[in-house]
């Protein structure tokens, strides 16, 4: 070998040994904390790609912050949260109702089936609530970490039933 090749080979060998690509000695005994089989011995399975669904821009929209109106066109507030049960099924919506610029408002919970989404893809359109203004005014206030009372489409108040 020529001197240049010998130096290059020495450098590559020292890099391989210090980088862990080659063992420094011929001793096959694993060092403490190291298993006899290294991760290089076991082939890694490729990670499957995630499933992908494409939803058209006019096929769906988010509803948080959307205005809610009664069938008579009365302002009922805006949706601020969605309540799901332990299985992930949507059960109700939390509406910030009343007040002016957030002062004097309170949150109420309405049954999901009492909401009608019509033209939900048009941000200027509101979501319709199948309740009257008087029914919504009579609903108790929603507070986190307390039992949830849901105002149903018939106007009756019902607690959500969760299995404990």
Secondary structure, DSSP 4 states (H G I P E B T S, - for coil): --HHHHHHHHHHHHHHHHTTSS-SSS--SPPTT--SS-TTTSPPPPPPPPP-----TTT----TT-EEEETT--EEEEEEEEEE-TTS-EEEEEEEESSBTTBT-EEEEEEGGGEE-TTTTSTTSPEEESS-HHHHHTSPPP-TTSPPEEE-TTS-EEEPP---
